[in-house]
Amino acid sequence: MKNKILVAALAVAGLISVNVAQAAEEGSFLVRARAVNISFDNGQADNLQATALVEAKDRWIPEVDLSYFITKNIAAELVLTYPQTVDIKVNGVERGKIKALPPSLLVQYHFTELGAFKPYVGAGLNYTIFTSRNNILSGAASVDSSSFGLVGQLGFDYALTKNWLLNLDVKYIQMDTDVKVGGNKVGKLELNPVTAGVGVGYRF
Protein backbone atom coordinates (compact mmCIF):
# COMPACT_ATOMS: atom_id res chain seq x y z
CA MET A 1 0.00 0.00 0.00
CA LYS A 2 2.80 2.40 0.91
CA ASN A 3 4.53 1.61 -2.39
CA LYS A 4 1.35 2.43 -4.33
CA ILE A 5 0.99 5.74 -2.50
CA LEU A 6 4.64 6.56 -3.19
CA VAL A 7 4.25 5.73 -6.90
CA ALA A 8 1.11 7.88 -7.14
CA ALA A 9 2.83 10.78 -5.36
CA LEU A 10 5.82 10.55 -7.69
CA ALA A 11 3.51 10.46 -10.72
CA VAL A 12 1.68 13.61 -9.56
CA ALA A 13 4.97 15.35 -8.82
CA GLY A 14 6.26 14.37 -12.25
CA LEU A 15 3.12 15.70 -13.95
CA ILE A 16 3.41 19.02 -12.11
CA SER A 17 7.09 19.24 -13.03
CA VAL A 18 6.29 18.66 -16.71
CA ASN A 19 3.58 21.33 -16.66
CA VAL A 20 5.87 23.80 -14.91
CA ALA A 21 8.58 23.09 -17.48
CA GLN A 22 6.11 23.60 -20.34
CA ALA A 23 4.98 26.88 -18.79
CA ALA A 24 8.59 28.00 -18.55
CA GLU A 25 9.18 27.11 -22.21
CA GLU A 26 6.15 29.14 -23.30
CA GLY A 27 6.99 32.02 -20.96
CA SER A 28 6.01 32.07 -17.30
CA PHE A 29 5.09 35.77 -17.14
CA LEU A 30 2.42 37.61 -19.11
CA VAL A 31 1.88 41.37 -18.95
CA ARG A 32 -1.29 42.93 -20.38
CA ALA A 33 -2.41 46.55 -20.84
CA ARG A 34 -6.13 47.18 -21.31
CA ALA A 35 -8.64 49.96 -21.81
CA VAL A 36 -11.50 49.04 -19.46
CA ASN A 37 -15.07 50.28 -19.24
CA ILE A 38 -16.50 50.17 -15.70
CA SER A 39 -20.29 49.81 -15.54
CA PHE A 40 -21.53 50.24 -11.96
CA ASP A 41 -24.62 48.36 -10.75
CA ASN A 42 -25.49 51.22 -8.36
CA GLY A 43 -27.78 49.18 -6.15
CA GLN A 44 -29.22 50.92 -3.10
CA ALA A 45 -29.48 49.13 0.26
CA ASP A 46 -31.16 50.07 3.54
CA ASN A 47 -32.86 53.48 3.49
CA LEU A 48 -30.49 55.19 1.06
CA GLN A 49 -32.84 55.34 -1.91
CA ALA A 50 -35.57 56.90 0.22
CA THR A 51 -33.10 59.59 1.30
CA ALA A 52 -31.40 60.23 -2.05
CA LEU A 53 -30.47 58.26 -5.18
CA VAL A 54 -26.67 58.06 -5.01
CA GLU A 55 -24.88 56.72 -8.09
CA ALA A 56 -21.35 56.31 -9.45
CA LYS A 57 -20.93 57.34 -13.09
CA ASP A 58 -19.67 54.71 -15.55
CA ARG A 59 -16.22 55.46 -16.96
CA TRP A 60 -13.21 54.18 -18.93
CA ILE A 61 -9.94 53.52 -17.12
CA PRO A 62 -6.48 52.11 -18.00
CA GLU A 63 -5.59 48.75 -16.47
CA VAL A 64 -2.41 46.68 -16.27
CA ASP A 65 -2.13 43.09 -15.09
CA LEU A 66 0.71 40.70 -14.42
CA SER A 67 0.12 36.95 -14.70
CA TYR A 68 2.45 34.22 -13.50
CA PHE A 69 1.90 30.76 -15.00
CA ILE A 70 2.36 28.13 -12.31
CA THR A 71 1.68 25.48 -14.97
CA LYS A 72 0.75 25.88 -18.64
CA ASN A 73 -2.94 25.98 -17.59
CA ILE A 74 -2.98 27.63 -14.16
CA ALA A 75 -1.94 31.23 -13.57
CA ALA A 76 -2.14 33.83 -10.82
CA GLU A 77 -3.05 37.33 -12.00
CA LEU A 78 -2.59 40.66 -10.22
CA VAL A 79 -4.78 43.43 -11.70
CA LEU A 80 -3.63 47.02 -11.12
CA THR A 81 -4.48 50.59 -12.02
CA TYR A 82 -3.72 53.96 -10.44
CA PRO A 83 -6.32 55.68 -8.19
CA GLN A 84 -9.30 56.53 -10.35
CA THR A 85 -11.70 59.45 -9.97
CA VAL A 86 -15.32 58.29 -9.61
CA ASP A 87 -18.02 60.89 -10.24
CA ILE A 88 -20.88 60.65 -7.75
CA LYS A 89 -24.39 61.76 -8.72
CA VAL A 90 -27.16 62.47 -6.22
CA ASN A 91 -30.67 62.35 -7.69
CA GLY A 92 -29.16 62.56 -11.18
CA VAL A 93 -26.97 65.62 -10.52
CA GLU A 94 -23.19 65.35 -10.11
CA ARG A 95 -22.48 66.29 -6.49
CA GLY A 96 -18.93 65.19 -5.83
CA LYS A 97 -15.97 62.97 -6.66
CA ILE A 98 -14.15 60.22 -4.81
CA LYS A 99 -11.04 58.25 -5.74
CA ALA A 100 -10.86 54.45 -5.87
CA LEU A 101 -7.84 52.15 -6.05
CA PRO A 102 -9.18 48.63 -6.81
CA PRO A 103 -6.41 45.97 -7.05
CA SER A 104 -7.57 42.37 -7.58
CA LEU A 105 -5.80 39.02 -7.25
CA LEU A 106 -7.17 36.06 -9.20
CA VAL A 107 -6.40 32.43 -9.97
CA GLN A 108 -7.08 31.48 -13.60
CA TYR A 109 -7.49 28.33 -15.66
CA HIS A 110 -6.32 28.71 -19.28
CA PHE A 111 -7.56 26.39 -22.03
CA THR A 112 -4.52 25.73 -24.21
CA GLU A 113 -5.67 23.15 -26.78
CA LEU A 114 -7.38 25.56 -29.21
CA GLY A 115 -4.39 26.89 -31.10
CA ALA A 116 -4.03 30.67 -31.14
CA PHE A 117 -7.37 31.10 -29.35
CA LYS A 118 -6.77 30.75 -25.59
CA PRO A 119 -9.85 31.32 -23.39
CA TYR A 120 -9.64 31.44 -19.61
CA VAL A 121 -11.78 31.68 -16.48
CA GLY A 122 -10.73 33.19 -13.18
CA ALA A 123 -11.87 33.86 -9.63
CA GLY A 124 -10.36 35.83 -6.80
CA LEU A 125 -10.58 38.77 -4.43
CA ASN A 126 -10.80 42.54 -4.82
CA TYR A 127 -9.78 45.15 -2.26
CA THR A 128 -10.80 48.72 -3.09
CA ILE A 129 -9.37 51.70 -1.21
CA PHE A 130 -11.50 54.86 -1.33
CA THR A 131 -9.82 58.25 -0.84
CA SER A 132 -11.05 61.85 -1.15
CA ARG A 133 -14.18 60.23 0.23
CA ASN A 134 -15.59 63.28 1.99
CA ASN A 135 -16.16 65.19 -1.26
CA ILE A 136 -19.87 64.44 -1.67
CA LEU A 137 -22.45 67.20 -1.17
CA SER A 138 -19.65 69.65 -0.34
CA GLY A 139 -18.49 67.46 2.53
CA ALA A 140 -21.93 66.72 3.98
CA ALA A 141 -21.77 63.09 2.87
CA SER A 142 -18.97 60.52 2.78
CA VAL A 143 -18.27 56.85 2.04
CA ASP A 144 -16.28 54.12 3.79
CA SER A 145 -12.52 53.89 3.39
CA SER A 146 -12.43 50.45 1.76
CA SER A 147 -14.35 47.56 0.22
CA PHE A 148 -13.56 43.84 0.08
CA GLY A 149 -15.29 41.38 -2.29
CA LEU A 150 -15.14 38.47 -4.71
CA VAL A 151 -14.23 38.67 -8.40
CA GLY A 152 -15.33 36.45 -11.29
CA GLN A 153 -13.60 36.61 -14.69
CA LEU A 154 -14.03 35.41 -18.29
CA GLY A 155 -11.70 36.26 -21.14
CA PHE A 156 -9.49 35.10 -23.94
CA ASP A 157 -6.11 35.78 -25.46
CA TYR A 158 -5.46 35.47 -29.18
CA ALA A 159 -1.82 34.85 -30.05
CA LEU A 160 -0.51 37.11 -32.82
CA THR A 161 3.08 35.85 -32.52
CA LYS A 162 4.93 33.67 -30.03
CA ASN A 163 5.05 36.58 -27.57
CA TRP A 164 2.38 39.14 -28.56
CA LEU A 165 -1.36 38.66 -28.13
CA LEU A 166 -4.71 40.41 -28.20
CA ASN A 167 -6.94 40.22 -25.12
CA LEU A 168 -10.62 40.59 -24.27
CA ASP A 169 -11.60 40.38 -20.63
CA VAL A 170 -14.80 40.72 -18.55
CA LYS A 171 -14.95 40.76 -14.75
CA TYR A 172 -17.71 41.04 -12.17
CA ILE A 173 -16.51 42.65 -8.93
CA GLN A 174 -18.31 42.75 -5.59
CA MET A 175 -17.83 46.28 -4.30
CA ASP A 176 -19.95 48.23 -1.83
CA THR A 177 -19.54 51.08 0.61
CA ASP A 178 -21.56 52.67 3.39
CA VAL A 179 -22.83 56.19 2.76
CA LYS A 180 -22.83 58.54 5.74
CA VAL A 181 -24.37 61.95 6.27
CA GLY A 182 -23.25 63.94 9.28
CA GLY A 183 -21.27 60.91 10.42
CA ASN A 184 -24.38 58.70 10.53
CA LYS A 185 -24.91 55.78 8.16
CA VAL A 186 -27.88 56.39 5.87
CA GLY A 187 -27.44 53.33 3.66
CA LYS A 188 -25.15 51.27 1.47
CA LEU A 189 -24.16 51.93 -2.14
CA GLU A 190 -23.68 48.59 -3.91
CA LEU A 191 -21.35 49.48 -6.79
CA ASN A 192 -20.71 45.87 -7.97
CA PRO A 193 -19.19 46.88 -11.33
CA VAL A 194 -18.91 44.82 -14.49
CA THR A 195 -15.65 45.67 -16.24
CA ALA A 196 -15.14 44.98 -19.95
CA GLY A 197 -11.63 45.48 -21.33
CA VAL A 198 -9.69 45.16 -24.55
CA GLY A 199 -5.92 45.26 -24.80
CA VAL A 200 -2.63 43.69 -25.77
CA GLY A 201 -0.26 41.40 -23.93
CA TYR A 202 3.32 40.22 -24.05
CA ARG A 203 4.50 36.87 -22.71
CA PHE A 204 8.11 36.37 -21.68
C-alpha positions as CSV (number, residue, x, y, z in Angstrom):
1,M,0.0,0.0,0.0
2,K,2.8,2.4,0.9
3,N,4.5,1.6,-2.4
4,K,1.3,2.4,-4.3
5,I,1.0,5.7,-2.5
6,L,4.6,6.6,-3.2
7,V,4.3,5.7,-6.9
8,A,1.1,7.9,-7.1
9,A,2.8,10.8,-5.4
10,L,5.8,10.6,-7.7
11,A,3.5,10.5,-10.7
12,V,1.7,13.6,-9.6
13,A,5.0,15.3,-8.8
14,G,6.3,14.4,-12.3
15,L,3.1,15.7,-14.0
16,I,3.4,19.0,-12.1
17,S,7.1,19.2,-13.0
18,V,6.3,18.7,-16.7
19,N,3.6,21.3,-16.7
20,V,5.9,23.8,-14.9
21,A,8.6,23.1,-17.5
22,Q,6.1,23.6,-20.3
23,A,5.0,26.9,-18.8
24,A,8.6,28.0,-18.5
25,E,9.2,27.1,-22.2
26,E,6.2,29.1,-23.3
27,G,7.0,32.0,-21.0
28,S,6.0,32.1,-17.3
29,F,5.1,35.8,-17.1
30,L,2.4,37.6,-19.1
31,V,1.9,41.4,-19.0
32,R,-1.3,42.9,-20.4
33,A,-2.4,46.5,-20.8
34,R,-6.1,47.2,-21.3
35,A,-8.6,50.0,-21.8
36,V,-11.5,49.0,-19.5
37,N,-15.1,50.3,-19.2
38,I,-16.5,50.2,-15.7
39,S,-20.3,49.8,-15.5
40,F,-21.5,50.2,-12.0
41,D,-24.6,48.4,-10.8
42,N,-25.5,51.2,-8.4
43,G,-27.8,49.2,-6.1
44,Q,-29.2,50.9,-3.1
45,A,-29.5,49.1,0.3
46,D,-31.2,50.1,3.5
47,N,-32.9,53.5,3.5
48,L,-30.5,55.2,1.1
49,Q,-32.8,55.3,-1.9
50,A,-35.6,56.9,0.2
51,T,-33.1,59.6,1.3
52,A,-31.4,60.2,-2.1
53,L,-30.5,58.3,-5.2
54,V,-26.7,58.1,-5.0
55,E,-24.9,56.7,-8.1
56,A,-21.3,56.3,-9.5
57,K,-20.9,57.3,-13.1
58,D,-19.7,54.7,-15.6
59,R,-16.2,55.5,-17.0
60,W,-13.2,54.2,-18.9
61,I,-9.9,53.5,-17.1
62,P,-6.5,52.1,-18.0
63,E,-5.6,48.7,-16.5
64,V,-2.4,46.7,-16.3
65,D,-2.1,43.1,-15.1
66,L,0.7,40.7,-14.4
67,S,0.1,37.0,-14.7
68,Y,2.5,34.2,-13.5
69,F,1.9,30.8,-15.0
70,I,2.4,28.1,-12.3
71,T,1.7,25.5,-15.0
72,K,0.7,25.9,-18.6
73,N,-2.9,26.0,-17.6
74,I,-3.0,27.6,-14.2
75,A,-1.9,31.2,-13.6
76,A,-2.1,33.8,-10.8
77,E,-3.1,37.3,-12.0
78,L,-2.6,40.7,-10.2
79,V,-4.8,43.4,-11.7
80,L,-3.6,47.0,-11.1
81,T,-4.5,50.6,-12.0
82,Y,-3.7,54.0,-10.4
83,P,-6.3,55.7,-8.2
84,Q,-9.3,56.5,-10.4
85,T,-11.7,59.5,-10.0
86,V,-15.3,58.3,-9.6
87,D,-18.0,60.9,-10.2
88,I,-20.9,60.7,-7.7
89,K,-24.4,61.8,-8.7
90,V,-27.2,62.5,-6.2
91,N,-30.7,62.4,-7.7
92,G,-29.2,62.6,-11.2
93,V,-27.0,65.6,-10.5
94,E,-23.2,65.4,-10.1
95,R,-22.5,66.3,-6.5
96,G,-18.9,65.2,-5.8
97,K,-16.0,63.0,-6.7
98,I,-14.2,60.2,-4.8
99,K,-11.0,58.2,-5.7
100,A,-10.9,54.5,-5.9
101,L,-7.8,52.2,-6.1
102,P,-9.2,48.6,-6.8
103,P,-6.4,46.0,-7.0
104,S,-7.6,42.4,-7.6
105,L,-5.8,39.0,-7.2
106,L,-7.2,36.1,-9.2
107,V,-6.4,32.4,-10.0
108,Q,-7.1,31.5,-13.6
109,Y,-7.5,28.3,-15.7
110,H,-6.3,28.7,-19.3
111,F,-7.6,26.4,-22.0
112,T,-4.5,25.7,-24.2
113,E,-5.7,23.2,-26.8
114,L,-7.4,25.6,-29.2
115,G,-4.4,26.9,-31.1
116,A,-4.0,30.7,-31.1
117,F,-7.4,31.1,-29.3
118,K,-6.8,30.7,-25.6
119,P,-9.9,31.3,-23.4
120,Y,-9.6,31.4,-19.6
121,V,-11.8,31.7,-16.5
122,G,-10.7,33.2,-13.2
123,A,-11.9,33.9,-9.6
124,G,-10.4,35.8,-6.8
125,L,-10.6,38.8,-4.4
126,N,-10.8,42.5,-4.8
127,Y,-9.8,45.2,-2.3
128,T,-10.8,48.7,-3.1
129,I,-9.4,51.7,-1.2
130,F,-11.5,54.9,-1.3
131,T,-9.8,58.2,-0.8
132,S,-11.0,61.8,-1.1
133,R,-14.2,60.2,0.2
134,N,-15.6,63.3,2.0
135,N,-16.2,65.2,-1.3
136,I,-19.9,64.4,-1.7
137,L,-22.4,67.2,-1.2
138,S,-19.7,69.7,-0.3
139,G,-18.5,67.5,2.5
140,A,-21.9,66.7,4.0
141,A,-21.8,63.1,2.9
142,S,-19.0,60.5,2.8
143,V,-18.3,56.9,2.0
144,D,-16.3,54.1,3.8
145,S,-12.5,53.9,3.4
146,S,-12.4,50.4,1.8
147,S,-14.4,47.6,0.2
148,F,-13.6,43.8,0.1
149,G,-15.3,41.4,-2.3
150,L,-15.1,38.5,-4.7
151,V,-14.2,38.7,-8.4
152,G,-15.3,36.5,-11.3
153,Q,-13.6,36.6,-14.7
154,L,-14.0,35.4,-18.3
155,G,-11.7,36.3,-21.1
156,F,-9.5,35.1,-23.9
157,D,-6.1,35.8,-25.5
158,Y,-5.5,35.5,-29.2
159,A,-1.8,34.8,-30.1
160,L,-0.5,37.1,-32.8
161,T,3.1,35.9,-32.5
162,K,4.9,33.7,-30.0
163,N,5.0,36.6,-27.6
164,W,2.4,39.1,-28.6
165,L,-1.4,38.7,-28.1
166,L,-4.7,40.4,-28.2
167,N,-6.9,40.2,-25.1
168,L,-10.6,40.6,-24.3
169,D,-11.6,40.4,-20.6
170,V,-14.8,40.7,-18.6
171,K,-14.9,40.8,-14.8
172,Y,-17.7,41.0,-12.2
173,I,-16.5,42.6,-8.9
174,Q,-18.3,42.7,-5.6
175,M,-17.8,46.3,-4.3
176,D,-19.9,48.2,-1.8
177,T,-19.5,51.1,0.6
178,D,-21.6,52.7,3.4
179,V,-22.8,56.2,2.8
180,K,-22.8,58.5,5.7
181,V,-24.4,62.0,6.3
182,G,-23.3,63.9,9.3
183,G,-21.3,60.9,10.4
184,N,-24.4,58.7,10.5
185,K,-24.9,55.8,8.2
186,V,-27.9,56.4,5.9
187,G,-27.4,53.3,3.7
188,K,-25.1,51.3,1.5
189,L,-24.2,51.9,-2.1
190,E,-23.7,48.6,-3.9
191,L,-21.4,49.5,-6.8
192,N,-20.7,45.9,-8.0
193,P,-19.2,46.9,-11.3
194,V,-18.9,44.8,-14.5
195,T,-15.7,45.7,-16.2
196,A,-15.1,45.0,-19.9
197,G,-11.6,45.5,-21.3
198,V,-9.7,45.2,-24.6
199,G,-5.9,45.3,-24.8
200,V,-2.6,43.7,-25.8
201,G,-0.3,41.4,-23.9
202,Y,3.3,40.2,-24.0
203,R,4.5,36.9,-22.7
204,F,8.1,36.4,-21.7
